[in-house]
Amino acid sequence: MMHEGSPLATSRYQDHVIAHVVGATALGYFIIDDAAYVLLDIALVWTIYTDGEMALMPQAVVIHDLEVDDNLKAELMADVERLHRGEADSITRMSLAPAECLIRDVKIYAHGEHRRVVLEGEEASLCIERLPETGEIRINSFQS
């Protein structure tokens, strides 16, 4: 996959978060407002904001703190449980991460206001990008 833009230097905090996610497997993800939320197999959710900033917190804490209605929170928690049990075919609010998305590296690229965070996996990878023209976040998968 072509990476448009230049590699972006990461902050000390980003380096710390990245060190924790390398070796984890991305199970699924969802987008709310200005962030992508990636569920990891280590019971954590990795939040990646449109500006490239990030946070890593326990899955229940992240979902509880979302500023959405309680029904959506309940649906997301149900999806989290399903993904951890391997019942990916019955998720309703989250999207399934590509098969074997064992994170081996993370790269951040910038081109003007455009940001792209690439979760490089063993067999498949995720690309999370922000489109500055629309503010939209797009997540695509590709074979590594």
C-alpha positions, -999 to 999 in steps of 0.1 A, spaced: 0 0 0 12 35 -8 16 58 21 8 94 10 26 120 31 56 120 53 62 99 84 51 120 114 72 120 146 53 106 175 52 120 210 65 103 240 29 94 250 21 80 216 53 59 217 41 46 251 6 37 237 21 21 206 45 0 228 14 -15 245 -6 -23 214 23 -40 195 16 -77 199 -21 -73 205 -47 -83 180 -73 -58 167 -107 -76 169 -130 -48 157 -136 -11 155 -162 16 154 -162 54 147 -179 80 168 -174 117 161 -137 125 157 -123 92 168 -118 56 157 -120 31 185 -101 -2 180 -110 -31 203 -80 -52 212 -78 -88 224 -63 -76 256 -96 -61 269 -85 -25 260 -98 0 234 -73 21 215 -88 54 207 -73 72 177 -84 108 172 -85 126 139 -54 146 147 -33 115 154 -35 117 192 -44 85 209 -55 69 242 -56 34 255 -81 24 282 -101 -6 295 -130 -14 271 -157 -9 297 -144 25 307 -142 37 271 -177 26 263 -191 40 296 -175 74 290 -188 78 254 -212 107 250 -239 85 233 -273 71 245 -274 41 268 -289 19 240 -258 24 218 -235 18 248 -253 -15 255 -251 -25 218 -213 -17 218 -207 -37 250 -226 -67 235 -204 -65 204 -173 -64 226 -184 -96 244 -193 -113 211 -159 -104 195 -141 -117 226 -161 -150 224 -153 -153 186 -189 -146 176 -180 -120 149 -210 -130 127 -234 -116 152 -220 -81 159 -243 -52 152 -226 -19 159 -189 -26 154 -170 -36 122 -148 -66 122 -111 -61 119 -94 -80 91 -84 -115 99 -51 -119 117 -46 -83 125 -19 -90 150 -3 -56 153 34 -57 146 40 -19 140 23 14 139 31 43 116 16 78 114 18 98 82 9 134 75 3 154 44 -9 189 54 -39 184 76 -44 148 63 -35 121 88 -31 84 83 -24 59 111 -14 25 98 -16 -6 121 7 -30 103 -4 -66 110 11 -99 104 -12 -109 75 -36 -79 73 -34 -43 83 -57 -14 91 -54 21 78 -72 48 97 -73 82 79 -89 115 84 -101 135 54 -96 172 63 -120 183 36 -150 166 53 -137 157 87 -146 121 79 -127 92 93 -122 62 70 -109 28 80 -97 4 53 -79 -29 55 -53 -44 32 -31 -75 30 3 -70 45 
